[in-house]
């Protein structure tokens, strides 16, 4: 059985989401995600099937929201 946690970068766990989406090990993935969120409040997922353009769009949106909040708060 392969590991769910593939490593870490800057103390953020890198998790293989494949076993969740294919149904082979949903609980281990969920447990590893929860542990990462409790530990660092972040998780880096690989093998998640979310298209790169959607990820980039979301990061752009988050950046715009952050800028809007900073401008509003002045």
C-alpha positions in Angstrom: 0.0 0.0 0.0 1.4 3.4 -1.0 1.7 6.3 1.5 -0.9 9.0 1.5 1.6 11.6 2.8 4.2 12.0 0.1 6.3 14.5 1.9 6.2 18.1 3.0 7.2 21.5 1.8 7.7 24.2 4.4 6.0 21.9 6.9 2.9 21.7 4.8 1.9 18.0 4.1 1.8 16.9 0.5 -1.0 14.4 0.2 -2.0 12.0 -2.6 -5.7 12.6 -3.1 -6.0 9.7 -5.6 -7.0 7.1 -3.1 -9.9 9.3 -2.1 -11.2 9.9 -5.6 -10.8 6.3 -6.7 -12.4 5.0 -3.4 -9.5 2.8 -2.4 -8.7 4.6 0.8 -10.9 7.5 1.6 -10.5 7.3 5.4 -6.7 7.5 5.3 -6.8 10.5 3.0 -9.4 12.2 5.2 -7.4 11.4 8.4 -4.2 12.8 6.8 -6.0 15.9 5.6 -7.5 16.5 9.1 -4.1 16.0 10.7 -2.5 18.5 8.3 -5.2 21.1 8.9 -4.9 20.7 12.6 -1.1 21.0 12.4 -0.5 23.7 9.9 -4.0 24.7 8.6 -2.9 23.9 5.1 -2.6 20.8 2.8 -1.0 20.4 -0.6 -3.0 17.9 -2.6 -1.7 16.0 -5.7 -3.7 13.7 -7.9 -6.9 15.6 -7.3 -8.3 16.0 -10.9 -8.9 19.8 -10.5 -7.8 21.5 -13.7 -4.9 23.8 -13.4 -6.8 26.7 -15.0 -9.5 26.4 -12.3 -6.8 26.5 -9.6 -5.1 29.5 -11.1 -8.5 31.3 -11.4 -9.2 30.6 -7.7 -5.8 31.9 -6.6 -6.4 35.1 -8.7 -9.8 35.5 -7.1 -8.4 35.1 -3.6 -5.7 37.7 -4.4 -8.3 40.2 -5.7 -10.4 39.7 -2.6 -7.4 40.3 -0.3 -6.6 43.5 -2.3 -10.2 44.7 -2.0 -10.2 44.1 1.7 -7.0 46.0 2.2 -8.2 48.9 0.1 -11.5 49.0 1.9 -9.9 49.0 5.3 -7.4 51.6 4.1 
